[in-house]
């Protein structure tokens, strides 16, 4: 694992692994929440486009849903399906 010089110089002062862990936890606290909010925003504001191959677009949404699940926030399949249907372009309205 490579650490930035800034991070390395900060953690080298600690002698116990628990001290390093506490420092890293404090430093990165909140970033997980930010990522969760960003993923939710991306998922719920998504609009599929006619100009991009359709098979790629749901896959991108699915990856975001999976990343959200990894962060401990699982969305129900029915909700994901509803969001995907609402994200379809107007040209799919007749389906």
Residue frames relative to the residue before (quaternion, step in Angstrom):
aa qw qx qy qz dx dy dz
X 1.0000 0.0000 0.0000 0.0000 0.00 0.00 0.00
X 0.2430 -0.7655 0.5811 0.1315 3.55 -0.90 0.93
X 0.1536 -0.7767 0.6064 0.0733 3.54 -0.93 0.94
X 0.5192 -0.6086 0.4862 0.3516 3.53 -1.10 0.64
X 0.6330 -0.5423 0.3878 0.3934 3.56 -1.17 0.53
X 0.6295 0.5458 -0.3289 0.4446 3.58 1.01 -0.80
X 0.6928 0.4640 -0.2734 0.4796 3.56 0.86 -0.96
X 0.6405 0.5313 -0.3220 0.4514 3.58 0.95 -0.83
X 0.6860 0.4747 -0.2957 0.4655 3.59 0.88 -0.87
X 0.6348 0.5185 -0.3374 0.4630 3.61 1.15 -0.46
X 0.7611 0.3946 -0.2234 0.4638 3.60 0.85 -0.89
X 0.5377 0.6398 -0.4095 0.3659 3.60 1.17 -0.34
X 0.5931 0.5936 -0.3515 0.4151 3.58 1.21 -0.43
X 0.6469 0.5239 -0.3178 0.4539 3.58 1.19 -0.47
X 0.3175 -0.7618 0.5381 0.1714 3.54 -1.15 0.69
X 0.7361 0.3664 -0.2148 0.5271 3.59 1.17 -0.50
X 0.5614 -0.6034 0.4488 0.3453 3.55 -1.09 0.73
X 0.6281 0.5451 -0.3412 0.4381 3.60 1.03 -0.72
X 0.6246 0.5275 -0.3374 0.4668 3.59 1.09 -0.65
X 0.6371 0.5110 -0.3185 0.4812 3.57 1.01 -0.84
X 0.6460 0.5281 -0.3136 0.4532 3.55 0.92 -0.94
X 0.6614 0.5056 -0.3019 0.4644 3.61 0.88 -0.91
X 0.6400 0.5206 -0.3236 0.4633 3.58 0.98 -0.83
X 0.6858 0.4824 -0.2861 0.4638 3.57 0.85 -0.99
X 0.6274 0.5400 -0.3302 0.4537 3.57 1.02 -0.80
X 0.6645 0.4915 -0.2969 0.4782 3.60 0.95 -0.87
X 0.6611 0.5354 -0.3043 0.4286 3.55 0.93 -0.94
X 0.7960 0.3127 -0.1463 0.4972 3.56 0.88 -0.94
X 0.3851 0.7197 -0.4913 0.3041 3.59 1.25 0.10
X 0.7576 0.3466 -0.2740 0.4805 3.54 -0.93 0.89
X 0.5915 0.5746 -0.3792 0.4196 3.60 1.09 -0.51
X 0.6133 0.5370 -0.3460 0.4645 3.56 1.11 -0.66
X 0.6397 0.5162 -0.3195 0.4714 3.58 1.02 -0.81
X 0.6404 0.5215 -0.3220 0.4629 3.57 0.97 -0.85
X 0.6565 0.5082 -0.3121 0.4620 3.57 0.94 -0.90
X 0.6312 0.5346 -0.3305 0.4545 3.58 0.99 -0.84
X 0.6674 0.4952 -0.2995 0.4686 3.59 0.88 -0.93
X 0.6577 0.5129 -0.3096 0.4567 3.58 0.95 -0.86
X 0.6516 0.5055 -0.3139 0.4703 3.59 0.97 -0.82
X 0.6450 0.5103 -0.3225 0.4686 3.60 0.93 -0.85
X 0.6376 0.5240 -0.3184 0.4663 3.56 0.98 -0.86
X 0.6673 0.5054 -0.2982 0.4588 3.58 0.88 -0.94
X 0.6687 0.5075 -0.2975 0.4548 3.58 0.96 -0.90
X 0.7656 0.4001 -0.2130 0.4565 3.58 0.73 -1.04
X 0.7047 0.4165 -0.2753 0.5041 3.62 1.16 -0.31
X 0.4043 0.7459 -0.4491 0.2804 3.56 1.29 0.04
X 0.0170 -0.7535 0.6572 0.0097 3.53 -1.11 0.78
X 0.3318 -0.7400 0.5512 0.1959 3.54 -0.65 1.13
X 0.2888 -0.7771 0.5441 0.1290 3.55 -1.08 0.77
X 0.5008 -0.6364 0.5002 0.3065 3.55 -1.18 0.63
X 0.6663 0.5506 -0.2898 0.4109 3.57 1.14 -0.62
X 0.6889 0.3917 -0.2500 0.5563 3.58 1.33 -0.14
X 0.5795 -0.5880 0.4098 0.3880 3.64 -0.95 0.73
X 0.4883 -0.7108 0.4303 0.2668 3.56 -0.73 1.11
X 0.6330 0.5613 -0.3588 0.3944 3.61 0.97 -0.73
X 0.6506 0.5234 -0.3226 0.4458 3.62 1.13 -0.51
X 0.6519 0.5794 -0.3212 0.3690 3.56 0.98 -0.82
X 0.6775 0.4441 -0.3205 0.4910 3.67 0.80 -0.77
X 0.5971 0.5665 -0.3601 0.4393 3.60 1.11 -0.61
X 0.6415 0.5116 -0.3197 0.4739 3.57 1.00 -0.80
X 0.6439 0.5014 -0.3214 0.4803 3.58 0.99 -0.81
X 0.6426 0.5347 -0.3227 0.4439 3.58 0.94 -0.86
X 0.6276 0.5307 -0.3354 0.4604 3.61 1.01 -0.76
X 0.6536 0.5024 -0.3097 0.4738 3.58 1.02 -0.80
X 0.6267 0.5203 -0.3270 0.4791 3.58 1.03 -0.79
X 0.6518 0.5122 -0.3119 0.4643 3.59 0.98 -0.82
X 0.6434 0.5115 -0.3224 0.4695 3.60 0.95 -0.84
X 0.6224 0.5331 -0.3257 0.4714 3.57 1.08 -0.76
X 0.6415 0.5210 -0.3120 0.4686 3.58 1.01 -0.85
X 0.6318 0.5314 -0.3264 0.4603 3.58 1.00 -0.82
X 0.6705 0.4810 -0.2890 0.4853 3.59 1.11 -0.66
X 0.6044 -0.6030 0.3370 0.3969 3.58 1.29 0.02
X 0.6363 0.4943 -0.3256 0.4948 3.57 1.24 0.32
X 0.0615 -0.8362 0.5442 -0.0273 3.53 0.03 1.35
X 0.2275 -0.7585 0.5977 0.1254 3.58 -0.89 0.97
X 0.5185 -0.6342 0.4721 0.3257 3.56 -1.06 0.74
X 0.5987 -0.5882 0.4154 0.3508 3.56 -1.12 0.74
X 0.6395 0.5345 -0.3341 0.4401 3.59 0.99 -0.78
X 0.6410 0.5076 -0.3218 0.4774 3.58 1.06 -0.70
X 0.6440 0.5150 -0.3198 0.4666 3.58 0.96 -0.85
X 0.6460 0.5153 -0.3178 0.4649 3.58 0.97 -0.86
X 0.6506 0.5148 -0.3177 0.4592 3.60 0.94 -0.86
X 0.6534 0.5028 -0.3141 0.4708 3.58 0.96 -0.85
X 0.6447 0.5177 -0.3275 0.4573 3.60 0.97 -0.77
X 0.6501 0.5036 -0.3205 0.4701 3.58 0.95 -0.85
X 0.6768 0.4848 -0.2949 0.4691 3.60 0.93 -0.85
X 0.6574 0.5270 -0.3038 0.4447 3.58 1.18 -0.49
X 0.4870 0.6803 -0.4279 0.3419 3.58 1.24 -0.27
X 0.5151 -0.6307 0.4756 0.3328 3.60 -1.07 0.67
X 0.6865 -0.5020 0.3500 0.3928 3.55 -1.26 0.46
X 0.6006 0.5857 -0.3634 0.4051 3.60 1.08 -0.60
X 0.6579 0.4874 -0.3057 0.4860 3.61 1.23 -0.29
X 0.4034 0.7586 -0.4442 0.2540 3.62 1.24 -0.05
X 0.6747 0.5126 -0.2994 0.4386 3.58 1.06 -0.66
X 0.5390 0.6078 -0.4143 0.4104 3.58 1.23 -0.19
